[in-house]
Amino acid sequence: MAETKKWWFNHVTGEVEYGPQSLGMHRDGPFESEAEAARAPEIARERAAAWEADEEA
C-alpha cells in the first residue's frame, strides 16, 4: 500500500514541506493541505489557548 504524502511545517526554517523532509523535532504536522501547514504556528497558539482555558475551568 502506498503512503500518501502530507504537508509539514518546519518551525526552524518557517517553511512548509511536502512530505517529511527534515528532522521530526523540527516540524509540526502532518497537515492535509499546504495552506493548513502554513497556519501551523497559529493553530498551535489556538490549541495552547484552548488547553489553558480547559485547565483553568
Buried (B, 14 or more C-beta within 10 A) or exposed (E): EEEEEBBBBBBEEEBBBEEBEBEEEBBBBBBEEEEBBBBBEEBEEEEEEEEEEEEEE
